[in-house]
Amino acid sequence: MAAVRQKSTAIETAVATVLRELRLHYRKNVKSLPGSPDFANRSRRWAVFVNGCFWHHHTGCEKASIPKSNTEFWTTKFRDNRRRDAQAIRRLRRNGYCVIVVWECHKNRIHAKLRKIVRPVE
């Protein structure tokens, strides 16, 4: 578990780079919004969550394995993480936010996903 980073991951850095390329201004880890999005712009009403495939248990991803020891604990933890994520996304969307989720394993799709934010802004 020590090898699994929580801050400044490669995917977070890649997302920040693309946001800057698209000239989108953002704040990181906005605690005042539901779910503390990794990147957000309150005035433009968009939020981006960068999810690690292991911790957020990405469906169908090989990185989303369940550890062999203490399986019940991990299964419950992953289920609760996914419920919490879904609830935060619902709350943000109810408040008029465009919400994008970028998965760790989708590094080659970042630019296409984040372009969805630009359309409402332009």
C-alpha positions as CSV (number, residue, x, y, z in Angstrom):
1,M,0.0,0.0,0.0
2,A,2.9,2.3,0.6
3,A,3.6,2.4,-3.1
4,V,0.2,3.9,-3.9
5,R,0.6,7.6,-4.0
6,Q,-2.1,10.0,-2.8
7,K,-0.9,13.4,-3.9
8,S,0.8,14.7,-7.0
9,T,0.3,11.5,-8.9
10,A,1.3,11.3,-12.6
11,I,-2.3,11.4,-13.7
12,E,-3.0,14.5,-11.6
13,T,0.0,16.3,-13.1
14,A,-1.2,15.3,-16.6
15,V,-4.7,16.7,-15.9
16,A,-3.2,19.9,-14.6
17,T,-1.1,20.2,-17.7
18,V,-4.1,19.7,-20.0
19,L,-6.2,22.2,-18.0
20,R,-3.4,24.8,-18.5
21,E,-3.1,24.0,-22.2
22,L,-6.9,24.6,-22.5
23,R,-6.4,27.9,-20.6
24,L,-8.8,26.8,-17.9
25,H,-8.2,28.4,-14.5
26,Y,-8.7,26.2,-11.5
27,R,-8.2,25.6,-7.8
28,K,-6.9,22.3,-6.4
29,N,-8.7,20.2,-3.8
30,V,-11.6,22.6,-3.2
31,K,-12.8,21.5,0.2
32,S,-15.8,23.8,0.1
33,L,-17.4,21.7,-2.6
34,P,-18.9,18.2,-2.2
35,G,-16.3,15.6,-2.5
36,S,-13.4,18.1,-2.5
37,P,-12.8,17.9,-6.3
38,D,-9.2,17.6,-7.4
39,F,-9.7,20.6,-9.8
40,A,-12.5,23.0,-9.8
41,N,-13.7,26.4,-11.0
42,R,-16.6,27.7,-8.9
43,S,-17.4,30.7,-11.2
44,R,-17.5,28.5,-14.3
45,R,-19.2,25.7,-12.4
46,W,-17.0,22.7,-13.3
47,A,-15.2,20.1,-11.3
48,V,-12.8,17.3,-12.1
49,F,-12.1,14.3,-10.0
50,V,-9.0,12.3,-10.7
51,N,-9.6,8.8,-9.4
52,G,-7.0,6.1,-8.7
53,C,-8.3,2.8,-10.1
54,F,-7.4,0.9,-6.9
55,W,-8.8,3.2,-4.3
56,H,-12.0,4.1,-6.2
57,H,-12.3,0.5,-7.5
58,H,-12.6,1.2,-11.3
59,T,-15.1,-1.3,-12.7
60,G,-13.4,-3.6,-15.2
61,C,-9.9,-2.3,-14.6
62,E,-7.0,-4.7,-13.8
63,K,-5.6,-2.1,-11.2
64,A,-8.9,-2.4,-9.3
65,S,-8.0,-5.7,-7.6
66,I,-9.1,-6.7,-4.1
67,P,-6.2,-7.6,-1.8
68,K,-6.2,-11.3,-0.8
69,S,-5.9,-10.6,2.9
70,N,-8.8,-9.0,4.9
71,T,-11.1,-9.2,1.8
72,E,-14.2,-8.3,3.7
73,F,-12.7,-5.0,4.9
74,W,-11.5,-4.1,1.4
75,T,-14.8,-5.0,-0.2
76,T,-16.7,-2.8,2.2
77,K,-14.2,0.1,1.9
78,F,-14.3,0.1,-1.9
79,R,-18.2,-0.1,-1.9
80,D,-18.3,2.9,0.6
81,N,-15.8,4.9,-1.5
82,R,-17.9,4.4,-4.7
83,R,-21.1,5.4,-2.8
84,R,-19.4,8.5,-1.4
85,D,-18.0,9.4,-4.9
86,A,-21.4,9.0,-6.5
87,Q,-23.1,11.1,-3.8
88,A,-20.6,14.0,-4.3
89,I,-21.1,13.9,-8.1
90,R,-24.9,14.0,-7.7
91,R,-24.7,16.9,-5.3
92,L,-22.4,18.9,-7.6
93,R,-24.6,18.2,-10.6
94,R,-27.7,19.3,-8.7
95,N,-25.8,22.6,-8.0
96,G,-25.3,23.1,-11.7
97,Y,-21.7,21.8,-12.1
98,C,-20.3,20.0,-15.1
99,V,-18.5,17.1,-13.4
100,I,-15.7,15.1,-15.1
101,V,-14.1,11.9,-13.7
102,V,-10.7,11.1,-15.0
103,W,-9.5,7.5,-14.2
104,E,-5.9,6.7,-13.6
105,C,-5.8,4.1,-16.4
106,H,-7.3,6.6,-19.0
107,K,-4.3,8.7,-19.4
108,N,-4.7,8.9,-23.2
109,R,-8.3,10.2,-22.9
110,I,-7.6,13.2,-20.7
111,H,-7.6,15.8,-23.4
112,A,-10.9,14.6,-24.9
113,K,-12.6,14.5,-21.6
114,L,-11.5,17.9,-20.4
115,R,-12.6,19.5,-23.7
116,K,-16.2,19.0,-22.4
117,I,-15.5,21.7,-19.9
118,V,-14.5,24.2,-22.5
119,R,-17.7,24.0,-24.5
120,P,-19.9,25.6,-21.9
121,V,-17.2,28.3,-21.2
122,E,-16.8,29.4,-24.9
